[in-house]
Amino acid sequence: MSADYTEDSIRSLDWKEHIRLRPGMYIGKLGDGSSQDDGIYVLLKEMIDNSIDEFVMGHGKTIEVTVNEKEVTVRDFGRGMPLGKVLECVSKINTGAKYDSKVFKKAVGLNGVGSKAVNALSGYFKAQSIREGKTKVVEFERGKLLTDANIIKSDDKQGTVISFVPDNEIFGNFHFLFEYIEEMLWNYVFLNNGLTIIFNGQKFQAKNGLYDLLERNINGNGPVLYPIIHLKEGDFECAFSHSSRSYSEEYFSFVNGQHTTSGGTHQLAFREAIVKTIREFFGKDFETSDIKTSLIAAFSIKVQEPVFESQTKTKLGSQHIEAGGQTVRHYINDIIKRNLDNYLHIHSETAEALYRKIMQSEKERKDMAGIKKLARESIKKASLHNKKLRDCRIHLNTNHEKRLETTLFITEGDSASGSITKSRNVQTQAVFSLKGKPLNCYGLSKKIVYQNEEFNLLQAALNIDESAENLRYNNVVIATDADVDGMHIRLLLLTFFLQFYPDLVKHGHLYILQTPLFRVRNKKETIYCYSDEEKITAINKLRSSPEITRFKGLGEISPGEFKHFIGATIRLDPVILRRESSVAETLSFYMGKNTPERQVFIINNLRIEEDVALEPKVA
């Protein structure tokens, strides 16, 4: 029987209820902080964006960011919010100065939503404005007003101070990874010459804009084939080169200082302009892929009123956005054509190196054509979608909120993959089953990806043959046993991704699944433990000689139990490639022929653990 549809069925939500009911509309996915696109980092970014917009308008050259456990504070030295409007600015949707283009030109935040979303999704939120010798403070709890203090005198420096603690009712037992925060802050200073950000006492500054950004990020791709080309004109800046070791393109794109990780109109325009200009300069109709293979580039554009495809602002939308009085496409194309053509005429050695690179890519592409054809036939024969891959129903071509949840688990053996397959969320979670140990591919060419059946099928499942941009799942999770064999398989898979698809690691798509080592239970409660310390805590909690089970492998965990480990409480360790580490050096040390050095490393870092009989404590 259907419910009655009457006047009583109509309900109006206030601003905070709507945000808390549909947080994905405002911050993308939630997450616990393991992924760099988790919601807690979006909250931080929203607050920093406001301070950046102040800097862009010429007010305040320093921003202070502090993260203390789970509390975040962002302090700028801009104009400060008008004291009589502080409450409205942080709690009333569609309220803000950025609707007035005279006050904020080419700003990131245009919808008047950012600070309100942070407020509504925080267990505690405090906003303070210091302006003209006076200050105003408001405080909230989950969007509900706690304090609306009077305006009083203040000797503090002018500016805005925002403090918040993300709500654990929404984000669970979240944690901030400083590596992700630091990456975000570096991008801010690369894009804003003269800006200083101080994060927990560490100073972030840059002098050469996107040149510095590219130089810092290019390390993991091996040496460049020619010096970085750095072009700058009007509201557009770019820096690019070709890597000697990468097989794919890599882009760092920005609009009004916003890192558009999903690209958009400006990225399509940049790629088109690079290809067109190079073809015209050399007078040859090169294949597009031969020009773009191993290209690593950073580019930034400022536009008056950007249109993003979602509140998280990761992709620039409309084709009709203007820059410099033209559409973004024509504006970027004109600047690239004029400046790059001049650059290549002046720097003949760079032009020659670029030409050699394109010729080499053409040769490799033609050599690989036959191998790829055989590989595709092999995939059909192997019946990929019936045997190796248990796919999910939602993929990256769906809406932004849903696609961020897609996950592929790479498992070892039939029993483990069977348990995960039976317990997974069929909408968003897929399973790929490995057969035995993968090949150690260190030092091998990409031909091995197509010639080796396991690699070929895995690549096809991920849909990264042509480009890592086509990655079919947002999260790629290595799920192996926590024993010697499982660790070896994990290392071989990491080698595969770092050797051929380092972009997946750099962009935060690769994870290790944490699975419990112990189950501690009595008649009333079951606790799963991921370490000896957690086991001791569980024993003390349950008391009365609980039953303790040691899981030896994923195959021993039943499908019913697996639901606890790959659902809402899933524990993932992100694979993070630190900037000071070169991919080549890392692979050489762990997988190369340097056995004596590796033996010394293992001996020096060996930790001997003793099995101690643990008696449950009884109060």
DRENMAR-167629 format. One record per residue (C-alpha): residue number from 0; x negated, y negated, z. Coordinates in nm, 3 decimals, padded with zeros to 5 digits. Each point is the difference from the previous one (the first is absolute). Layout:
% DRENMAR-167629
   pos         X         Y         Z
   NUM         X         Y         Z
...
END
This chain:
% DRENMAR-167629
   pos         X         Y         Z
     0    00.000    00.000    00.000
     1   -00.145   -00.335   -00.100
     2   -00.031   -00.287    00.249
     3    00.237   -00.293   -00.029
     4   -00.138   -00.300   -00.186
     5    00.146   -00.303    00.180
     6   -00.102   -00.343    00.127
     7   -00.153    00.177    00.301
     8   -00.238    00.181   -00.238
     9   -00.169   -00.327   -00.092
    10   -00.295   -00.090    00.221
    11   -00.239   -00.294   -00.017
    12   -00.356    00.053    00.120
    13   -00.205   -00.282    00.141
    14   -00.350   -00.062   -00.136
    15   -00.191    00.225    00.240
    16    00.248    00.290   -00.022
    17   -00.028    00.011   -00.378
    18   -00.381   -00.001    00.007
    19   -00.015    00.271    00.268
    20    00.260    00.212   -00.179
    21   -00.177   -00.020   -00.339
    22   -00.368   -00.075    00.077
    23   -00.115    00.157   -00.328
    24    00.159   -00.289   -00.191
    25   -00.237   -00.240    00.175
    26   -00.324    00.189    00.071
    27    00.005    00.309   -00.222
    28   -00.062    00.318    00.198
    29   -00.044    00.021    00.376
    30   -00.281    00.244    00.091
    31   -00.223    00.013    00.305
    32   -00.298   -00.195   -00.135
    33   -00.180    00.293   -00.166
    34    00.065   -00.144   -00.347
    35   -00.109   -00.345   -00.113
    36    00.348   -00.073   -00.136
    37    00.175    00.087    00.328
    38    00.240   -00.259    00.134
    39   -00.211   -00.122    00.293
    40   -00.258   -00.137   -00.245
    41    00.276   -00.171   -00.198
    42    00.111   -00.175    00.321
    43   -00.355   -00.125    00.054
    44   -00.031   -00.108   -00.362
    45    00.326   -00.196    00.014
    46   -00.133   -00.208    00.288
    47   -00.341   -00.057   -00.159
    48    00.167   -00.100   -00.328
    49    00.165   -00.293    00.175
    50   -00.337   -00.118    00.131
    51   -00.158    00.047   -00.343
    52    00.268   -00.218   -00.155
    53   -00.092   -00.273    00.250
    54   -00.368    00.033   -00.101
    55    00.087   -00.018   -00.371
    56    00.183   -00.326    00.064
    57   -00.316   -00.138    00.163
    58    00.082    00.047    00.367
    59   -00.223    00.211    00.225
    60   -00.315    00.174   -00.120
    61   -00.008    00.272    00.268
    62    00.243    00.278    00.090
    63   -00.048    00.211    00.312
    64    00.137    00.356    00.004
    65   -00.008    00.212    00.313
    66    00.119    00.358    00.040
    67   -00.007    00.122    00.360
    68    00.131    00.354    00.023
    69    00.345   -00.049   -00.158
    70    00.039   -00.376    00.038
    71   -00.085   -00.224   -00.294
    72   -00.068   -00.374    00.013
    73   -00.044   -00.226   -00.303
    74   -00.113   -00.357    00.068
    75   -00.051   -00.268   -00.264
    76   -00.093   -00.366    00.020
    77    00.243   -00.134   -00.260
    78    00.278   -00.250    00.041
    79    00.206    00.210    00.240
    80    00.369    00.061   -00.052
    81    00.223   -00.305    00.064
    82    00.074    00.034    00.372
    83    00.373   -00.045   -00.033
    84    00.022    00.283   -00.254
    85   -00.224    00.269    00.153
    86    00.294    00.211    00.114
    87    00.169   -00.013   -00.340
    88   -00.325    00.069   -00.191
    89   -00.048    00.335    00.173
    90    00.360    00.113    00.047
    91    00.218   -00.136   -00.278
    92   -00.012    00.170   -00.341
    93   -00.060   -00.230   -00.299
    94   -00.147   -00.273    00.216
    95   -00.343   -00.146   -00.076
    96   -00.195   -00.276   -00.171
    97   -00.105    00.212   -00.295
    98    00.324   -00.074   -00.180
    99   -00.146   -00.351   -00.043
   100   -00.273    00.038   -00.263
   101   -00.141   -00.339    00.095
   102   -00.087    00.128    00.348
   103   -00.124    00.347   -00.102
   104   -00.132    00.037   -00.356
   105   -00.078    00.346   -00.137
   106    00.075    00.170    00.330
   107    00.040    00.374    00.056
   108    00.302   -00.007    00.231
   109    00.300   -00.148   -00.178
   110    00.294    00.188    00.146
   111   -00.008   -00.130    00.360
   112    00.001    00.363    00.119
   113   -00.352    00.093    00.117
   114   -00.009   -00.138    00.356
   115    00.361    00.107    00.060
   116   -00.079    00.357   -00.102
   117   -00.300    00.006    00.234
   118    00.216   -00.139    00.280
   119    00.282    00.251   -00.049
   120   -00.237    00.298   -00.025
   121   -00.210   -00.091    00.305
   122    00.058    00.115    00.356
   123   -00.141   -00.338    00.100
   124   -00.044   -00.312   -00.212
   125   -00.127   -00.344    00.099
   126   -00.033   -00.310   -00.218
   127   -00.176   -00.316    00.112
   128   -00.045   -00.321   -00.197
   129   -00.243   -00.272    00.106
   130    00.054   -00.329   -00.178
   131   -00.088   -00.364    00.071
   132   -00.094    00.066    00.363
   133    00.313    00.201    00.080
   134    00.091    00.370   -00.002
   135    00.305    00.223   -00.028
   136    00.026    00.372    00.091
   137    00.269    00.258   -00.077
   138   -00.002    00.369    00.098
   139    00.204    00.297   -00.120
   140    00.054    00.368    00.069
   141    00.104    00.203   -00.305
   142    00.130   -00.321   -00.156
   143    00.201   -00.102    00.306
   144   -00.092   -00.340    00.143
   145   -00.162    00.016    00.344
   146   -00.151   -00.347    00.038
   147    00.072   -00.330   -00.171
   148   -00.240   -00.230    00.188
   149    00.019   -00.376    00.000
   150   -00.246   -00.206   -00.200
   151   -00.287   -00.101    00.228
   152   -00.334   -00.178   -00.030
   153   -00.307    00.199   -00.108
   154   -00.373   -00.065   -00.036
   155   -00.049    00.305   -00.228
   156   -00.107   -00.040   -00.360
   157    00.283   -00.038   -00.248
   158    00.127    00.315   -00.173
   159    00.216    00.309    00.041
   160   -00.047    00.304    00.225
   161    00.199    00.318   -00.062
   162   -00.024    00.306    00.227
   163    00.193    00.323   -00.049
   164    00.008    00.367    00.093
   165    00.161    00.226   -00.264
   166    00.303    00.179    00.142
   167   -00.079    00.359    00.100
   168    00.368    00.087   -00.049
   169   -00.058   -00.058   -00.371
   170   -00.371    00.079   -00.051
   171   -00.038    00.273    00.264
   172   -00.342    00.059    00.151
   173   -00.174   -00.227   -00.250
   174   -00.365   -00.104   -00.007
   175   -00.195   -00.262   -00.195
   176   -00.301    00.112   -00.204
   177   -00.246   -00.288   -00.009
   178   -00.140    00.116   -00.336
   179    00.333   -00.084   -00.164
   180    00.024   -00.336    00.174
   181   -00.356   -00.093   -00.095
   182    00.067    00.087   -00.365
   183    00.303   -00.230    00.004
   184   -00.199   -00.285    00.159
   185   -00.289    00.032   -00.246
   186    00.246   -00.042   -00.286
   187    00.135   -00.318    00.157
   188   -00.344   -00.163    00.023
   189   -00.105    00.117   -00.348
   190    00.305   -00.178   -00.140
   191   -00.028   -00.317    00.206
   192   -00.338   -00.172   -00.018
   193   -00.070   -00.198    00.315
   194    00.226    00.217    00.218
   195   -00.136    00.162    00.317
   196    00.186    00.282    00.173
   197   -00.113    00.117    00.342
   198    00.123    00.351    00.085
   199   -00.067    00.115    00.356
   200   -00.311   -00.219    00.000
   201   -00.130    00.112   -00.342
   202   -00.028   -00.274   -00.263
   203    00.121    00.051   -00.358
   204   -00.119   -00.243   -00.269
   205   -00.083    00.008   -00.372
   206   -00.168   -00.245   -00.240
   207    00.046    00.137   -00.351
   208    00.365    00.098   -00.015
   209    00.090    00.310   -00.201
   210   -00.364    00.056   -00.094
   211   -00.064    00.084    00.366
   212    00.311    00.217    00.015
   213   -00.106    00.205   -00.300
   214   -00.359    00.031    00.118
   215    00.121    00.135    00.333
   216    00.244    00.248   -00.153
   217   -00.212    00.122   -00.288
   218   -00.248    00.181    00.224
   219    00.185    00.331    00.001
   220    00.018    00.011   -00.382
   221   -00.374    00.007   -00.055
   222   -00.209   -00.263   -00.181
   223    00.171   -00.231   -00.248
   224   -00.097    00.019   -00.367
   225   -00.044   -00.377   -00.028
   226    00.008   -00.297    00.241
   227    00.343   -00.093    00.134
   228    00.181   -00.243   -00.232
   229    00.161   -00.273    00.210
   230    00.250   -00.233   -00.172
   231    00.197   -00.281    00.158
   232    00.230   -00.261   -00.148
   233    00.299   -00.187    00.142
   234    00.221    00.231    00.205
   235   -00.166    00.320   -00.123
   236   -00.318    00.179    00.107
   237   -00.140    00.340   -00.089
   238   -00.314    00.209    00.045
   239   -00.068    00.333   -00.169
   240   -00.254    00.251   -00.122
   241   -00.019    00.367   -00.098
   242   -00.122    00.264    00.243
   243   -00.254    00.264   -00.093
   244    00.168    00.281    00.195
   245    00.374   -00.062    00.010
   246    00.244    00.171   -00.240
   247    00.297   -00.230    00.051
   248    00.099   -00.365    00.017
   249    00.018   -00.183    00.332
   250    00.172   -00.332    00.058
   251    00.022   -00.243    00.291
   252    00.279   -00.236   -00.099
   253    00.140   -00.299    00.188
   254    00.279   -00.255   -00.036
   255   -00.020   -00.310    00.218
   256   -00.234    00.193    00.228
   257    00.232    00.300    00.029
   258   -00.166    00.336   -00.077
   259    00.231    00.149   -00.263
   260   -00.103    00.364    00.043
   261    00.269    00.112   -00.246
   262   -00.110   -00.246   -00.267
   263    00.269   -00.160   -00.212
   264    00.027   -00.262   -00.273
   265   -00.341   -00.159    00.065
   266   -00.181    00.336   -00.003
   267    00.155    00.102   -00.330
   268   -00.100   -00.339   -00.141
   269   -00.358    00.031    00.122
   270   -00.048    00.347   -00.148
   271    00.152   -00.108   -00.329
   272   -00.220   -00.311   -00.015
   273   -00.323    00.191    00.072
   274    00.070    00.256   -00.273
   275    00.105   -00.260   -00.256
   276   -00.298   -00.230    00.063
   277   -00.259    00.281   -00.016
   278    00.148    00.136   -00.321
   279   -00.012   -00.343   -00.162
   280   -00.351   -00.076    00.124
   281   -00.148    00.319   -00.147
   282    00.236    00.004   -00.299
   283    00.097    00.362    00.064
   284    00.332    00.163    00.082
   285   -00.123    00.196    00.303
   286    00.231    00.243    00.178
   287    00.148   -00.167    00.306
   288   -00.115    00.283    00.228
   289   -00.360   -00.030   -00.121
   290   -00.007   -00.363    00.114
   291    00.178    00.053    00.332
   292   -00.165    00.322    00.119
   293   -00.216   -00.073    00.310
   294    00.105   -00.367    00.000
   295    00.007   -00.149    00.349
   296    00.154   -00.345    00.026
   297    00.135   -00.256    00.242
   298    00.227   -00.283   -00.108
   299    00.218   -00.260    00.161
   300    00.264   -00.240   -00.124
   301    00.199   -00.277    00.168
   302    00.354   -00.069   -00.115
   303    00.264   -00.244    00.116
   304    00.281    00.239    00.091
   305   -00.108    00.366   -00.014
   306    00.267    00.266   -00.037
   307   -00.094    00.325    00.172
   308    00.185    00.328   -00.035
   309    00.042    00.038    00.377
   310   -00.051   -00.185    00.328
   311   -00.333    00.184    00.044
   312   -00.126   -00.191   -00.307
   313   -00.216    00.279   -00.143
   314    00.112   -00.048   -00.362
   315    00.052   -00.318   -00.203
   316    00.329    00.007   -00.186
   317    00.152   -00.218   -00.274
   318   -00.170   -00.050   -00.333
   319    00.118   -00.360    00.000
   320   -00.197   -00.129    00.300
   321   -00.206   -00.300   -00.103
   322   -00.361   -00.094    00.070
   323   -00.158   -00.315   -00.139
   324    00.315   -00.077   -00.202
   325   -00.007    00.340   -00.178
   326    00.124    00.348    00.073
   327   -00.246    00.201    00.210
   328   -00.077    00.220   -00.300
   329   -00.096   -00.288   -00.230
   330   -00.180   -00.191    00.273
   331   -00.227    00.294    00.090
   332   -00.053    00.096   -00.364
   333   -00.114   -00.351   -00.097
   334   -00.244   -00.029    00.291
   335   -00.152    00.346   -00.054
   336   -00.032   -00.047   -00.375
   337   -00.171   -00.337    00.028
   338   -00.230    00.072    00.294
   339   -00.092    00.363   -00.067
   340   -00.074   -00.065   -00.367
   341   -00.232   -00.286    00.097
   342   -00.165    00.211    00.269
   343   -00.078    00.290   -00.234
   344   -00.144   -00.233   -00.263
   345   -00.232   -00.159    00.257
   346   -00.095    00.326    00.182
   347   -00.096    00.227   -00.289
   348   -00.154    00.267    00.227
   349    00.330    00.040    00.184
   350    00.184    00.022   -00.332
   351   -00.238    00.275   -00.117
   352    00.044    00.196    00.325
   353    00.378   -00.030   -00.030
   354   -00.011    00.125   -00.360
   355   -00.214    00.302    00.099
   356    00.244    00.080    00.278
   357    00.298   -00.003   -00.238
   358   -00.183    00.222   -00.249
   359   -00.090    00.245    00.278
   360    00.365    00.012    00.118
   361    00.112    00.064   -00.359
   362   -00.243    00.290   -00.033
   363    00.107    00.153    00.334
   364    00.367   -00.038   -00.090
   365   -00.044    00.182   -00.329
   366   -00.210    00.273    00.164
   367    00.273    00.048    00.261
   368    00.293    00.008   -00.242
   369   -00.028    00.372   -00.075
   370   -00.055    00.091    00.364
   371    00.306   -00.200    00.109
   372    00.214    00.174   -00.261
   373   -00.102    00.342    00.131
   374    00.055   -00.119    00.356
   375    00.357   -00.107   -00.074
   376    00.072    00.338   -00.160
   377   -00.143    00.165    00.310
   378    00.238   -00.198    00.220
   379    00.299    00.121   -00.202
   380   -00.113    00.361    00.026
   381   -00.053   -00.028    00.374
   382    00.361   -00.118    00.045
   383   -00.116   -00.277    00.231
   384    00.342   -00.102    00.121
   385    00.095    00.357    00.091
   386   -00.312    00.137    00.167
   387   -00.249   -00.258    00.124
   388    00.221   -00.301    00.064
   389    00.320   -00.020    00.201
   390    00.105   -00.348   -00.100
   391    00.214   -00.259    00.177
   392    00.297   -00.184   -00.145
   393   -00.120   -00.359    00.041
   394   -00.303   -00.137   -00.182
   395   -00.179   -00.328   -00.051
   396    00.240   -00.117   -00.271
   397    00.274   -00.047    00.259
   398    00.060   -00.300    00.225
   399   -00.293   -00.142    00.197
   400    00.123    00.100    00.346
   401    00.054    00.365   -00.095
   402   -00.314    00.048   -00.208
   403   -00.222   -00.102    00.292
   404    00.120    00.311    00.185
   405   -00.100    00.255   -00.269
   406   -00.260    00.252    00.114
   407   -00.185    00.294   -00.155
   408   -00.142    00.259    00.241
   409   -00.298    00.193   -00.139
   410   -00.008    00.331    00.186
   411   -00.208    00.318    00.004
   412    00.159    00.341   -00.036
   413    00.356    00.121   -00.048
   414    00.099    00.021    00.368
   415   -00.086   -00.362    00.083
   416    00.155   -00.138   -00.319
   417    00.308    00.216    00.058
   418    00.053   -00.138    00.351
   419   -00.042   -00.361   -00.110
   420    00.224    00.056   -00.303
   421    00.282    00.136    00.215
   422   -00.024   -00.277    00.260
   423   -00.072   -00.305   -00.220
   424    00.232   -00.283   -00.098
   425    00.082    00.101   -00.358
   426    00.085   -00.360   -00.090
   427   -00.347   -00.144    00.066
   428   -00.246    00.283    00.078
   429   -00.166    00.230   -00.257
   430   -00.242    00.290    00.052
   431   -00.294    00.112   -00.216
   432   -00.148    00.341    00.083
   433   -00.371    00.064   -00.052
   434   -00.131    00.339   -00.099
   435   -00.324    00.065    00.185
   436   -00.276   -00.254    00.045
   437   -00.037   -00.276   -00.260
   438   -00.322   -00.038   -00.195
   439   -00.269   -00.230    00.139
   440    00.019   -00.263   -00.274
   441   -00.278   -00.227    00.130
   442   -00.213   -00.126   -00.287
   443    00.221    00.156   -00.269
   444    00.157   -00.195   -00.287
   445    00.374   -00.056   -00.029
   446    00.018    00.283   -00.252
   447    00.016    00.236    00.297
   448    00.334   -00.153    00.103
   449    00.155    00.138   -00.317
   450   -00.200    00.323   -00.021
   451    00.063    00.107    00.360
   452    00.355    00.131    00.042
   453    00.051   -00.120    00.360
   454   -00.126   -00.353   -00.073
   455    00.193   -00.017   -00.325
   456    00.327    00.098    00.166
   457   -00.057   -00.231    00.297
   458   -00.075   -00.293   -00.228
   459    00.316    00.073   -00.197
   460    00.209    00.022    00.318
   461   -00.131   -00.339    00.111
   462    00.047   -00.145   -00.351
   463   -00.340   -00.172    00.002
   464   -00.134    00.128   -00.331
   465    00.021   -00.334   -00.181
   466   -00.027   -00.235    00.300
   467    00.012    00.009    00.378
   468    00.265   -00.273   -00.030
   469    00.244    00.272   -00.107
   470   -00.039    00.187    00.330
   471    00.326    00.189    00.052
   472   -00.002   -00.003    00.382
   473   -00.087   -00.288    00.232
   474   -00.157    00.231    00.258
   475   -00.230    00.290   -00.087
   476   -00.054    00.218    00.308
   477   -00.262    00.273    00.035
   478    00.155    00.267    00.225
   479   -00.256    00.268    00.084
   480   -00.073    00.215    00.306
   481   -00.217   -00.147    00.274
   482   -00.253    00.284   -00.032
   483   -00.330    00.027   -00.191
   484    00.163    00.111   -00.326
   485    00.266   -00.270    00.027
   486   -00.261   -00.268    00.063
   487   -00.201    00.122   -00.299
   488    00.305   -00.020   -00.228
   489    00.072   -00.347    00.135
   490   -00.355   -00.112   -00.081
   491    00.019    00.145   -00.353
   492    00.328   -00.186   -00.064
   493   -00.146   -00.324    00.134
   494   -00.291    00.049   -00.239
   495    00.244    00.043   -00.289
   496    00.183   -00.324    00.078
   497   -00.312   -00.205    00.073
   498   -00.179    00.131   -00.309
   499    00.277   -00.057   -00.251
   500    00.274   -00.213    00.164
   501   -00.159   -00.225    00.264
   502    00.277   -00.258   -00.056
   503    00.245    00.231    00.177
   504   -00.220   -00.013    00.309
   505   -00.077   -00.372   -00.022
   506    00.367   -00.089   -00.033
   507    00.101    00.206    00.303
   508    00.186    00.289   -00.166
   509   -00.200    00.293    00.144
   510    00.060    00.151    00.345
   511   -00.084    00.300    00.217
   512    00.294    00.170    00.172
   513   -00.043    00.049    00.373
   514    00.160    00.323    00.116
   515    00.027    00.118    00.361
   516   -00.261    00.228    00.150
   517    00.220    00.112    00.289
   518    00.361    00.055    00.097
   519    00.075   -00.035    00.371
   520    00.353    00.090    00.109
   521    00.228    00.120    00.274
   522    00.368    00.087   -00.009
   523    00.108   -00.364   -00.018
   524   -00.259   -00.182   -00.208
   525   -00.257    00.050   -00.276
   526   -00.301   -00.228   -00.048
   527   -00.233    00.017   -00.302
   528   -00.359   -00.105    00.072
   529   -00.263   -00.124   -00.244
   530   -00.299    00.016    00.234
   531   -00.123    00.159    00.322
   532    00.079   -00.324    00.183
   533    00.361    00.008   -00.116
   534    00.020    00.366    00.103
   535   -00.113   -00.083    00.354
   536    00.256   -00.280    00.023
   537    00.277    00.231   -00.124
   538   -00.093    00.274    00.249
   539    00.008   -00.249    00.285
   540    00.337   -00.133   -00.115
   541    00.176    00.333   -00.042
   542   -00.159    00.167    00.306
   543    00.106    00.351    00.105
   544   -00.235    00.202   -00.223
   545    00.129   -00.102   -00.345
   546   -00.059    00.216   -00.306
   547   -00.300   -00.122   -00.203
   548   -00.042    00.094   -00.368
   549   -00.313   -00.079   -00.205
   550    00.079   -00.047   -00.369
   551   -00.276    00.147   -00.216
   552    00.137   -00.123   -00.333
   553    00.291   -00.173   -00.169
   554    00.141    00.335   -00.106
   555    00.073    00.082    00.364
   556    00.231   -00.299    00.039
   557    00.361    00.080   -00.085
   558    00.203   -00.217   -00.237
   559    00.220   -00.104    00.290
   560   -00.301   -00.129    00.191
   561   -00.154   -00.166   -00.306
   562    00.292   -00.242   -00.009
   563   -00.145   -00.164    00.311
   564   -00.337   -00.057   -00.169
   565    00.097   -00.131   -00.343
   566    00.306   -00.201    00.096
   567    00.040   -00.326    00.191
   568   -00.280    00.091    00.243
   569   -00.253    00.097   -00.269
   570   -00.362   -00.074    00.092
   571   -00.226   -00.100   -00.288
   572   -00.365   -00.100    00.003
   573   -00.066   -00.241   -00.289
   574   -00.313    00.066   -00.204
   575   -00.179   -00.335    00.014
   576   -00.307   -00.075   -00.209
   577   -00.192   -00.261    00.193
   578   -00.132   -00.288   -00.210
   579   -00.359    00.056    00.106
   580    00.020    00.356   -00.134
   581   -00.064    00.073   -00.365
   582    00.204    00.285   -00.150
   583   -00.311    00.129   -00.175
   584   -00.211   -00.008    00.317
   585    00.274    00.162    00.208
   586    00.050    00.287   -00.246
   587   -00.373    00.046   -00.045
   588   -00.055    00.038    00.374
   589    00.286    00.239    00.073
   590    00.020    00.197   -00.325
   591   -00.337   -00.043   -00.170
   592   -00.323    00.197    00.023
   593   -00.134   -00.168    00.312
   594    00.034    00.298    00.231
   595   -00.286   -00.089    00.245
   596    00.137   -00.352    00.060
   597    00.351    00.136    00.044
   598   -00.123    00.266    00.243
   599   -00.167   -00.268    00.213
   600    00.324   -00.203   -00.003
   601    00.206    00.302    00.112
   602   -00.246    00.090    00.277
   603   -00.012   -00.359    00.127
   604    00.379   -00.030    00.001
   605    00.088    00.349    00.118
   606    00.246    00.003    00.289
   607    00.013    00.322    00.202
   608    00.336    00.058    00.166
   609    00.054    00.254    00.275
   610    00.325    00.187    00.040
   611    00.116   -00.069    00.350
   612    00.284    00.192    00.158
   613    00.260   -00.260    00.086
   614    00.231    00.058    00.292
   615    00.319   -00.206   -00.003
   616    00.016   -00.249    00.282
   617    00.302    00.025    00.223
   618    00.102   -00.295    00.213
END
